[in-house]
Amino acid sequence: MIGKLLICIGLIACLNFAAGAASATPFTSDFTSDSWQVDPGNPSQVTRFLDEAILTSDANSPLVSLHQTFDFDPSFSFIFKLQWAFTSPDDLISVDLTDMSGNSVLPLQLQPLVNNFADPSLSTGKWFTASIDPAFTGSAGTLLDINFTLADADGINDILKISVDNSSPEPVPEPSTILLMGAGLFGAVLMRFRKTRT
């Protein structure tokens, strides 16, 4: 009886964990993920790898944008590197984190995170951190959008490289979930042990 109960507890824990993973739309720094979308819809202007995205603008596609929509997470933090050598003082790159109404949810000192006309410091690469304003009162299920835009003013190819460090391990399930799954496994072993004794 106890073995069956423990198995049921383990199954419930597995189902809850799977349902939570399926219902959420977590942020991912993997640029190859379908979560990252090219806008205004010219995928040939964006090359994507696991830890790098390359945006290329030209006379035919002067505006190239890459963005991701994800569920609000107060602990969100995204560290990335931008490398960009402009070809005109009127060229522009911008990065912002907004809610779906277009309101920035970055801390005030970071709004927008990047909005530079011809910033020479980006030619060798510069690291930035995007985070959510602690004053933002979003709840679970609130959608946010992080957007990278490259705008070319002179028709000469501009290239923006966005790099991240994806070497950190993936998040693991909560200890309580692991404990419940372990209880289910223990119940299965206990039942097997009893059957072999009888």
C-alpha positions, 0 to 999 in steps of 0.5 A: 500500500505504501509503495503504491502511494509513493509511486502515485506521489512520484507520478504527480510530481513528474506531471506537475513538472512537465505541465509547468515546463510546457505552460511557461515560455521561458527566455532562452539565450540560444539564438537557434531556438524558434523563440528568437524571431526575425522582424521584419521577416527577412531571415536571410539577413540574420545568421544564428548560432547557439551563442551568436547572432549576426544581423546584416543590413544593406540597401535592400534591407536597411532595417533588420530586427531580432527579438524574443517574446517570453514570460515575465520572470523577476530574476531575468538577467541577460548578459550579451556582447555587441560588436558593430562597426558603423559605415555612416554616422547616421547608422543606428543600433538599439536594444530594448526590453518592453512589455507588449504595449511597448513600455520599457521594463528596464531600470530607468538608467538603462532605458533604452539599453543601447541607442547609439548613433555610431558608437566607436566603442562597439567596434571591438565589442562591449558587454551589456546586461539587461534586467527588469526594473524592480518596480515593474509589477508584472505577474506570471504570464505577463509577456515581455519582448527583448529586441535588437535592431540594426538600421542602415542609413547609407546602403552599405552593408552593416554587420552587428554581432550579438554574442552570449556565453552559453557555457553555464549549466541548464537550470535543474528541477527544484529540490522538492520536485526531485524529492517527490520523484525520488519517493516515487522511485523508492515506492517502485523499488519497495513494491518490486522487493516485496514481490520477489520475497513472496 
